[in-house]
């Protein structure tokens, strides 16, 4: 996700390329797992992250949603993120020693930390976040090695394409499709929100009203319009 903040406040003032050395090496963390705790819903997963997790764990996305992954609203979209749990609000994939149980196929945000991306002119470079990692005496490491992602240039191209869909495409209607991209996303967001509400009510032993409290099954046309009116404005 992109954020508009002052680079002077969050970085060391430098921008790095893949072959630059940066002071990000936490020396295998050596028992520290502070960045895996109290992160709320901020470890958002993209499609490549989900593929890595399902392949690495040998689990379906549906099974991940029953365990280490949850859905939340982020930037007007319902997106998956790693789930935090317990008194310490720690990542559910941390083991009893505080070590990452999915390190070989960890998400992109985890690979990047404590680096961030600075987007500019249709591309991006990397910067060091100075207020996030509390590890002292970090060593220097090449950015490419730290991110530890196979076929990194291809991955960077994917990230740019995934993050830079033109804004005016969201309301474009094609002859072959009966909904615009914004309407399709609103439809998906509406149903996802409804399903999450069903599950939440069921766990709380509250009467589950389907499809929603406002609409019945013979009012799907009105329900779909409500999805569009409610969620398309977020996109």
VODREN-137776 format. One record per residue (C-alpha): residue number from 1; residue in three letters; x, y, z. Coordinates in Angstrom, 2 decimals. Layout:
residues N
@resi:NUM resn:ALA u:X v:Y w:Z
...
END
This chain:
residues 235
@resi:1 resn:UNK u:0.00 v:0.00 w:0.00
@resi:2 resn:UNK u:1.18 v:3.52 w:-0.76
@resi:3 resn:UNK u:1.31 v:6.19 w:1.94
@resi:4 resn:UNK u:1.94 v:9.93 w:1.67
@resi:5 resn:UNK u:4.41 v:10.72 w:4.44
@resi:6 resn:UNK u:7.56 v:12.80 w:4.81
@resi:7 resn:UNK u:10.67 v:10.78 w:3.99
@resi:8 resn:UNK u:12.64 v:12.90 w:6.44
@resi:9 resn:UNK u:10.49 v:11.58 w:9.29
@resi:10 resn:UNK u:10.73 v:7.87 w:8.50
@resi:11 resn:UNK u:13.99 v:7.24 w:6.63
@resi:12 resn:UNK u:17.72 v:7.87 w:6.69
@resi:13 resn:UNK u:17.28 v:10.22 w:3.74
@resi:14 resn:UNK u:18.66 v:7.86 w:1.12
@resi:15 resn:UNK u:17.12 v:5.83 w:-1.69
@resi:16 resn:UNK u:18.60 v:2.45 w:-2.56
@resi:17 resn:UNK u:18.77 v:0.24 w:-5.64
@resi:18 resn:UNK u:18.92 v:-3.55 w:-5.65
@resi:19 resn:UNK u:22.71 v:-3.63 w:-5.67
@resi:20 resn:UNK u:23.24 v:-0.99 w:-2.98
@resi:21 resn:UNK u:24.37 v:-1.82 w:0.54
@resi:22 resn:UNK u:21.93 v:-0.88 w:3.29
@resi:23 resn:UNK u:22.11 v:-1.17 w:7.08
@resi:24 resn:UNK u:19.20 v:-3.60 w:7.38
@resi:25 resn:UNK u:20.81 v:-6.90 w:8.41
@resi:26 resn:UNK u:19.33 v:-7.88 w:11.80
@resi:27 resn:UNK u:21.81 v:-10.78 w:12.08
@resi:28 resn:UNK u:19.11 v:-13.46 w:12.01
@resi:29 resn:UNK u:17.17 v:-11.43 w:14.63
@resi:30 resn:UNK u:18.93 v:-13.47 w:17.39
@resi:31 resn:UNK u:15.78 v:-14.10 w:19.41
@resi:32 resn:UNK u:14.03 v:-10.80 w:18.66
@resi:33 resn:UNK u:10.54 v:-11.00 w:17.11
@resi:34 resn:UNK u:9.26 v:-7.49 w:17.87
@resi:35 resn:UNK u:8.30 v:-6.86 w:14.24
@resi:36 resn:UNK u:6.07 v:-9.97 w:14.34
@resi:37 resn:UNK u:3.96 v:-8.64 w:17.22
@resi:38 resn:UNK u:1.33 v:-5.94 w:17.50
@resi:39 resn:UNK u:1.11 v:-5.35 w:13.76
@resi:40 resn:UNK u:-2.68 v:-5.37 w:13.66
@resi:41 resn:UNK u:-3.92 v:-5.89 w:10.11
@resi:42 resn:UNK u:-0.95 v:-4.19 w:8.43
@resi:43 resn:UNK u:0.72 v:-7.31 w:6.95
@resi:44 resn:UNK u:-1.45 v:-7.23 w:3.84
@resi:45 resn:UNK u:-1.01 v:-10.09 w:1.39
@resi:46 resn:UNK u:-1.01 v:-9.84 w:-2.39
@resi:47 resn:UNK u:-1.87 v:-12.72 w:-4.76
@resi:48 resn:UNK u:1.77 v:-13.87 w:-4.92
@resi:49 resn:UNK u:1.91 v:-14.03 w:-1.12
@resi:50 resn:UNK u:-1.22 v:-16.18 w:-1.05
@resi:51 resn:UNK u:0.25 v:-18.49 w:-3.69
@resi:52 resn:UNK u:3.47 v:-18.86 w:-1.68
@resi:53 resn:UNK u:1.58 v:-19.62 w:1.53
@resi:54 resn:UNK u:-0.79 v:-22.15 w:-0.03
@resi:55 resn:UNK u:2.08 v:-23.89 w:-1.85
@resi:56 resn:UNK u:4.47 v:-23.77 w:1.12
@resi:57 resn:UNK u:1.95 v:-24.97 w:3.70
@resi:58 resn:UNK u:0.09 v:-27.32 w:1.36
@resi:59 resn:UNK u:-3.22 v:-25.70 w:2.37
@resi:60 resn:UNK u:-6.07 v:-24.15 w:0.42
@resi:61 resn:UNK u:-6.89 v:-20.47 w:0.78
@resi:62 resn:UNK u:-10.09 v:-21.47 w:2.58
@resi:63 resn:UNK u:-8.04 v:-23.38 w:5.15
@resi:64 resn:UNK u:-5.69 v:-20.42 w:5.58
@resi:65 resn:UNK u:-8.71 v:-18.25 w:6.38
@resi:66 resn:UNK u:-9.55 v:-20.65 w:9.21
@resi:67 resn:UNK u:-6.09 v:-20.19 w:10.69
@resi:68 resn:UNK u:-3.29 v:-17.75 w:9.95
@resi:69 resn:UNK u:-4.97 v:-15.40 w:7.47
@resi:70 resn:UNK u:-7.97 v:-13.10 w:7.88
@resi:71 resn:UNK u:-9.86 v:-10.60 w:5.73
@resi:72 resn:UNK u:-10.10 v:-6.89 w:6.53
@resi:73 resn:UNK u:-10.86 v:-3.59 w:4.84
@resi:74 resn:UNK u:-7.72 v:-1.86 w:3.55
@resi:75 resn:UNK u:-7.79 v:1.22 w:1.30
@resi:76 resn:UNK u:-11.43 v:0.56 w:0.45
@resi:77 resn:UNK u:-10.81 v:-3.07 w:-0.49
@resi:78 resn:UNK u:-11.29 v:-6.27 w:1.45
@resi:79 resn:UNK u:-7.82 v:-7.82 w:1.44
@resi:80 resn:UNK u:-6.18 v:-10.74 w:3.26
@resi:81 resn:UNK u:-3.59 v:-10.16 w:5.96
@resi:82 resn:UNK u:-1.60 v:-12.23 w:8.44
@resi:83 resn:UNK u:-3.54 v:-12.70 w:11.67
@resi:84 resn:UNK u:-2.23 v:-11.59 w:15.05
@resi:85 resn:UNK u:-3.45 v:-13.48 w:18.14
@resi:86 resn:UNK u:-2.97 v:-13.97 w:21.87
@resi:87 resn:UNK u:-2.13 v:-11.57 w:24.67
@resi:88 resn:UNK u:1.00 v:-10.41 w:22.86
@resi:89 resn:UNK u:-0.87 v:-9.94 w:19.57
@resi:90 resn:UNK u:1.75 v:-11.98 w:17.76
@resi:91 resn:UNK u:1.73 v:-13.49 w:14.30
@resi:92 resn:UNK u:0.12 v:-16.92 w:14.48
@resi:93 resn:UNK u:3.00 v:-18.37 w:12.49
@resi:94 resn:UNK u:5.55 v:-17.64 w:15.24
@resi:95 resn:UNK u:6.66 v:-20.82 w:16.99
@resi:96 resn:UNK u:7.23 v:-21.31 w:20.73
@resi:97 resn:UNK u:10.79 v:-19.94 w:20.38
@resi:98 resn:UNK u:9.57 v:-16.78 w:18.69
@resi:99 resn:UNK u:10.91 v:-17.91 w:15.32
@resi:100 resn:UNK u:9.07 v:-17.60 w:12.01
@resi:101 resn:UNK u:7.39 v:-20.84 w:10.99
@resi:102 resn:UNK u:6.92 v:-19.74 w:7.36
@resi:103 resn:UNK u:10.27 v:-18.05 w:6.75
@resi:104 resn:UNK u:11.07 v:-19.75 w:3.40
@resi:105 resn:UNK u:7.75 v:-18.55 w:1.95
@resi:106 resn:UNK u:7.08 v:-15.48 w:4.12
@resi:107 resn:UNK u:5.08 v:-12.59 w:2.59
@resi:108 resn:UNK u:6.65 v:-9.75 w:0.64
@resi:109 resn:UNK u:6.14 v:-7.18 w:3.42
@resi:110 resn:UNK u:8.04 v:-9.42 w:5.83
@resi:111 resn:UNK u:10.86 v:-9.94 w:3.31
@resi:112 resn:UNK u:11.15 v:-6.19 w:2.80
@resi:113 resn:UNK u:11.19 v:-5.08 w:6.47
@resi:114 resn:UNK u:12.75 v:-2.76 w:7.65
@resi:115 resn:UNK u:12.91 v:-1.41 w:4.11
@resi:116 resn:UNK u:10.08 v:0.34 w:2.31
@resi:117 resn:UNK u:9.38 v:1.30 w:-1.30
@resi:118 resn:UNK u:9.44 v:4.84 w:-2.65
@resi:119 resn:UNK u:7.30 v:5.12 w:-5.80
@resi:120 resn:UNK u:8.27 v:7.71 w:-8.39
@resi:121 resn:UNK u:7.84 v:8.14 w:-12.16
@resi:122 resn:UNK u:6.38 v:4.70 w:-12.79
@resi:123 resn:UNK u:9.06 v:2.89 w:-10.80
@resi:124 resn:UNK u:10.31 v:2.58 w:-7.24
@resi:125 resn:UNK u:13.42 v:2.45 w:-5.14
@resi:126 resn:UNK u:13.95 v:1.32 w:-1.56
@resi:127 resn:UNK u:14.43 v:3.26 w:1.65
@resi:128 resn:UNK u:15.41 v:2.29 w:5.19
@resi:129 resn:UNK u:12.71 v:2.85 w:7.83
@resi:130 resn:UNK u:14.58 v:4.22 w:10.84
@resi:131 resn:UNK u:11.77 v:4.07 w:13.42
@resi:132 resn:UNK u:10.48 v:0.54 w:12.89
@resi:133 resn:UNK u:13.19 v:-2.02 w:13.70
@resi:134 resn:UNK u:14.48 v:-1.72 w:17.27
@resi:135 resn:UNK u:17.47 v:-3.96 w:16.63
@resi:136 resn:UNK u:20.74 v:-2.15 w:17.37
@resi:137 resn:UNK u:24.02 v:-2.52 w:15.48
@resi:138 resn:UNK u:22.46 v:-3.83 w:12.29
@resi:139 resn:UNK u:24.92 v:-4.88 w:9.65
@resi:140 resn:UNK u:25.16 v:-3.81 w:6.01
@resi:141 resn:UNK u:23.70 v:-6.08 w:3.37
@resi:142 resn:UNK u:22.96 v:-5.78 w:-0.33
@resi:143 resn:UNK u:19.27 v:-4.90 w:-0.91
@resi:144 resn:UNK u:18.89 v:-7.76 w:-3.38
@resi:145 resn:UNK u:20.19 v:-10.30 w:-0.86
@resi:146 resn:UNK u:18.07 v:-8.92 w:1.99
@resi:147 resn:UNK u:14.78 v:-9.13 w:0.08
@resi:148 resn:UNK u:15.65 v:-12.72 w:-0.83
@resi:149 resn:UNK u:13.13 v:-13.09 w:-3.65
@resi:150 resn:UNK u:13.71 v:-15.38 w:-6.66
@resi:151 resn:UNK u:13.62 v:-13.62 w:-10.05
@resi:152 resn:UNK u:13.53 v:-10.25 w:-8.30
@resi:153 resn:UNK u:13.33 v:-8.04 w:-11.41
@resi:154 resn:UNK u:10.28 v:-9.96 w:-12.59
@resi:155 resn:UNK u:8.81 v:-9.62 w:-9.10
@resi:156 resn:UNK u:9.37 v:-5.85 w:-9.17
@resi:157 resn:UNK u:7.56 v:-5.66 w:-12.53
@resi:158 resn:UNK u:4.64 v:-7.60 w:-11.01
@resi:159 resn:UNK u:4.48 v:-5.22 w:-8.01
@resi:160 resn:UNK u:4.40 v:-2.17 w:-10.28
@resi:161 resn:UNK u:1.66 v:-3.64 w:-12.46
@resi:162 resn:UNK u:-0.38 v:-4.75 w:-9.43
@resi:163 resn:UNK u:-0.12 v:-1.34 w:-7.73
@resi:164 resn:UNK u:-0.58 v:0.93 w:-10.76
@resi:165 resn:UNK u:-3.92 v:0.04 w:-12.35
@resi:166 resn:UNK u:-5.15 v:3.38 w:-13.82
@resi:167 resn:UNK u:-7.88 v:5.04 w:-11.76
@resi:168 resn:UNK u:-10.08 v:5.74 w:-14.78
@resi:169 resn:UNK u:-10.26 v:2.02 w:-15.64
@resi:170 resn:UNK u:-12.47 v:1.31 w:-12.63
@resi:171 resn:UNK u:-15.63 v:2.66 w:-14.30
@resi:172 resn:UNK u:-14.91 v:1.39 w:-17.81
@resi:173 resn:UNK u:-17.60 v:-0.93 w:-19.15
@resi:174 resn:UNK u:-16.81 v:-3.61 w:-21.75
@resi:175 resn:UNK u:-19.39 v:-5.12 w:-24.07
@resi:176 resn:UNK u:-18.56 v:-8.67 w:-22.93
@resi:177 resn:UNK u:-19.01 v:-7.89 w:-19.21
@resi:178 resn:UNK u:-22.20 v:-6.66 w:-17.54
@resi:179 resn:UNK u:-20.38 v:-4.82 w:-14.73
@resi:180 resn:UNK u:-17.56 v:-2.29 w:-14.55
@resi:181 resn:UNK u:-14.44 v:-3.23 w:-12.53
@resi:182 resn:UNK u:-15.69 v:-1.03 w:-9.66
@resi:183 resn:UNK u:-19.10 v:-2.73 w:-9.74
@resi:184 resn:UNK u:-17.46 v:-6.17 w:-9.80
@resi:185 resn:UNK u:-15.27 v:-5.32 w:-6.81
@resi:186 resn:UNK u:-18.27 v:-3.85 w:-4.97
@resi:187 resn:UNK u:-20.14 v:-7.11 w:-5.65
@resi:188 resn:UNK u:-17.25 v:-9.15 w:-4.22
@resi:189 resn:UNK u:-16.82 v:-6.81 w:-1.24
@resi:190 resn:UNK u:-20.53 v:-6.97 w:-0.50
@resi:191 resn:UNK u:-20.67 v:-10.76 w:-0.49
@resi:192 resn:UNK u:-17.40 v:-11.06 w:1.46
@resi:193 resn:UNK u:-18.68 v:-8.66 w:4.11
@resi:194 resn:UNK u:-21.95 v:-10.57 w:4.29
@resi:195 resn:UNK u:-20.23 v:-13.95 w:4.71
@resi:196 resn:UNK u:-17.95 v:-12.54 w:7.43
@resi:197 resn:UNK u:-21.07 v:-11.23 w:9.21
@resi:198 resn:UNK u:-22.74 v:-14.66 w:8.98
@resi:199 resn:UNK u:-19.68 v:-16.33 w:10.51
@resi:200 resn:UNK u:-19.32 v:-13.68 w:13.22
@resi:201 resn:UNK u:-22.99 v:-13.94 w:14.21
@resi:202 resn:UNK u:-22.82 v:-17.73 w:14.24
@resi:203 resn:UNK u:-19.78 v:-17.72 w:16.55
@resi:204 resn:UNK u:-21.57 v:-15.26 w:18.84
@resi:205 resn:UNK u:-24.67 v:-17.48 w:18.76
@resi:206 resn:UNK u:-26.70 v:-14.65 w:17.21
@resi:207 resn:UNK u:-29.44 v:-15.45 w:14.70
@resi:208 resn:UNK u:-27.88 v:-15.41 w:11.22
@resi:209 resn:UNK u:-30.01 v:-13.39 w:8.82
@resi:210 resn:UNK u:-29.31 v:-14.29 w:5.20
@resi:211 resn:UNK u:-28.43 v:-12.82 w:2.83
@resi:212 resn:UNK u:-28.53 v:-9.62 w:4.96
@resi:213 resn:UNK u:-30.73 v:-7.98 w:7.56
@resi:214 resn:UNK u:-32.11 v:-5.60 w:4.93
@resi:215 resn:UNK u:-32.72 v:-7.99 w:2.03
@resi:216 resn:UNK u:-34.27 v:-11.40 w:1.42
@resi:217 resn:UNK u:-33.24 v:-14.02 w:-1.15
@resi:218 resn:UNK u:-35.95 v:-12.83 w:-3.57
@resi:219 resn:UNK u:-34.44 v:-9.31 w:-3.52
@resi:220 resn:UNK u:-31.01 v:-10.06 w:-4.98
@resi:221 resn:UNK u:-31.33 v:-7.36 w:-7.64
@resi:222 resn:UNK u:-31.87 v:-4.73 w:-4.96
@resi:223 resn:UNK u:-29.07 v:-6.25 w:-2.86
@resi:224 resn:UNK u:-26.58 v:-6.02 w:-5.75
@resi:225 resn:UNK u:-27.51 v:-2.38 w:-6.30
@resi:226 resn:UNK u:-26.98 v:-1.75 w:-2.59
@resi:227 resn:UNK u:-23.52 v:-3.35 w:-2.87
@resi:228 resn:UNK u:-22.68 v:-0.94 w:-5.71
@resi:229 resn:UNK u:-24.06 v:2.13 w:-3.94
@resi:230 resn:UNK u:-22.29 v:1.21 w:-0.70
@resi:231 resn:UNK u:-18.86 v:-0.06 w:-1.80
@resi:232 resn:UNK u:-18.11 v:1.31 w:-5.29
@resi:233 resn:UNK u:-17.54 v:4.75 w:-3.78
@resi:234 resn:UNK u:-14.54 v:3.38 w:-1.83
@resi:235 resn:UNK u:-12.71 v:2.31 w:-4.98
END
